[in-house]
Amino acid sequence: MGVSGIVPIIHKLLVFSEEPVAVMTAVYELAMGGFYGLGVVVYATRVPERWMPGKFDLVGHSHQLFHVLVIAGAYTHYLASVMYLNWREMDQCY
């Protein structure tokens, strides 16, 4: 389900390959997926508390890192959305 966003990204790059905004938003979208994926891996593997039990009981445990990575992914999604809105505002059909 998570990789289903790749099809629209590829379509956008094929149709609007000459538009720098299309390429930049694709980079943001791929970064978003990377942040979300890394967050899942960190949370599922319980890194870093698995390597040093007791050291990350209050700060820096995998659940907190997961949330930081999700926020980073949401921020890159926001940046791509703002670029889309500006692109749509500048290139209107009449």
C-alpha positions in Angstrom: 0.0 0.0 0.0 2.8 2.4 0.9 4.5 2.0 -2.5 1.3 2.8 -4.4 2.4 6.4 -4.5 5.2 5.5 -6.9 2.9 5.1 -9.9 1.6 8.7 -9.8 5.1 10.0 -9.2 6.4 8.1 -12.3 3.4 9.4 -14.3 4.1 13.0 -13.3 7.7 12.7 -14.2 6.9 11.2 -17.6 4.3 13.9 -18.4 6.0 16.9 -16.9 9.7 16.0 -17.2 10.6 19.4 -18.5 9.2 21.2 -15.4 11.7 21.7 -12.6 8.9 21.8 -10.1 7.8 18.3 -11.0 11.2 17.0 -10.5 11.7 18.8 -7.2 8.3 17.7 -5.8 9.2 14.1 -6.8 12.4 14.4 -4.7 10.4 15.7 -1.8 7.9 12.8 -2.1 10.7 10.3 -2.3 12.3 11.9 0.8 8.9 11.7 2.6 8.7 7.9 1.8 12.3 7.5 3.0 11.6 9.2 6.3 8.4 7.1 6.8 10.2 3.9 5.9 13.2 4.6 8.1 10.8 5.4 11.0 9.1 2.0 10.6 12.5 0.2 10.5 13.8 2.1 13.6 10.6 1.4 15.5 10.2 -2.3 14.4 13.9 -3.1 15.2 13.9 -1.2 18.5 17.1 0.5 17.7 19.0 2.0 19.7 17.6 0.6 23.0 18.2 -2.9 21.7 21.9 -2.3 21.6 22.2 -0.5 25.0 19.4 -1.5 27.3 18.6 1.1 29.9 20.5 4.0 28.2 17.5 5.2 26.2 14.6 4.8 28.7 13.7 8.5 28.8 15.2 10.1 25.7 16.2 8.8 22.3 14.3 5.5 22.2 12.9 4.1 19.0 9.4 5.3 19.6 10.6 8.9 19.9 12.9 8.5 16.9 9.9 7.1 15.0 7.9 10.3 15.8 10.7 12.6 14.8 11.1 10.8 11.4 7.3 11.0 10.9 7.4 14.7 11.5 10.3 15.0 9.0 8.2 13.1 6.5 5.2 15.3 7.1 7.3 18.4 6.7 8.7 17.2 3.3 5.1 16.4 2.3 4.1 20.0 3.3 7.0 21.4 1.2 5.9 19.5 -1.8 2.3 20.6 -1.3 3.3 24.2 -1.2 5.3 23.8 -4.4 2.3 22.2 -6.1 0.0 25.0 -5.0 2.4 27.7 -6.3 2.9 25.7 -9.6 -0.9 25.5 -10.1 -1.3 29.2 -9.3 1.4 30.2 -11.9 0.3 27.8 -14.7 -3.5 28.3 -14.9 -5.6 27.1 -17.8 -7.8 29.9 -19.2 
